[in-house]
Amino acid sequence: MRIILLALLLISPNLAHANTPGVERLETIVMAQVATVVPAVPVAAPSIELDKTIVKQGQVIIAKFTEQKHKPVIYFTDREFTSYKTGEKSYWTAIPVENLTKVGDYKLVAKAGDWSKEYTIKVIDNQKGVQHIHLADDKDDIVATQKELNAVGSGLHADSETKLWTGKFVYPNKAYKSSPFGVKRSYNNGPVDSYHKGLDFAAGTGSPITAPAAGKVVMVGFEKEGFAVHGNSVILDHGHGITSIYMHLHTVDVKIGDVLKVGDKIGTVGHTGISTGPHLHWGVYAHGISTDPEQFVGSGFGL
Ligand SMILES: [Zn+2]
């Protein structure tokens, strides 16, 4: 208000005389100026920001929320996804687009208290193709035990409010990548109803496997204790709905409850469980749904 008054005085110095009729006019002008300034002060409104609305099968959409009084929830592809606190009124979450989601437009709805926002998400083909796999008779008979399904299922659905990692993931093994995530599969001429849920590294037996990002060990399974398909395996909970799995290990160097830093040793490569030869299968999951690990290596999502 003082600045406006000074500016007006500079333009019309004659208005500064208290005894002149101009003073009344000056006050009116100043009040008018103040009236327009007050509403211009920004009012904090709840908002959402998506990193993309066109997304490939197997990728995640990053949602960031600001000025939210309530914890936002996202509804997408008949699923409900929670969000995680990153500040006093800010939240985020990684929304997975399941790899077998059909190409097309989908509604995404975000809600927090009375606030809501709707988007149309375009899911596009990941162009990974279909692989026809013929399993040998002896391997065809191997099915996962209930014990391993329960342990792996609950480990991959870890839902911790504490985010343990920062920035980009790194590869857990140095060998060349022999099979990418997302290749759709048909077994023994059956329907295309599965896909490769991780990234394979063609390392030899004994090659070290290290944590791609900080995380807590929430599952350790052994072939000799009923992990017939996964073999010796480990799951890390990175927090905020992000988990990762390491399968077919030769040795396991961690136990449940261990908190690992990026680069800490998890175990060594092997070919336990259903595996045609020594390799590491690495999967990264968001809210229990497998997603392409490459996107976590390629981007820290600004977190
Ligand atoms: Zn694999």
Residues whose N, C-alpha, C, O or C-beta is under 5 A from the ligand:
A	BS01	ZN	G198 L199 D200 H281
